[in-house]
Amino acid sequence: MTHQFSADVEKLIQVRMASGRYGSEEELLVQALRALDEDDEELKAIEEGLASVDRGEAGLPLDEVFERLRQRHSIQDNA
């Protein structure tokens, strides 16, 4: 599947390709789509959490939430 992109999008692609991080434009596109999927999943989880709070349901302790986020994103606790 071949696409013609606008000049603005083409420039964004070229900037990303120049980073050397991607082996091809297809790889860049696949990575971008995966990132969008992850963002969609995170947004859905946030919306579900907010709905739960709105219903008055008990949530997780904040320190547990932060620990889960650190684990998910491989961040060490420097405290």
Secondary structure, DSSP 8 states (H G I E B T S, - for coil): ------HHHHHHHHHHHHTT--SSHHHHHHHHHHHHHHHHHHHHHHHHHHHHHHTT-----HHHHHHHHHHHTT-----
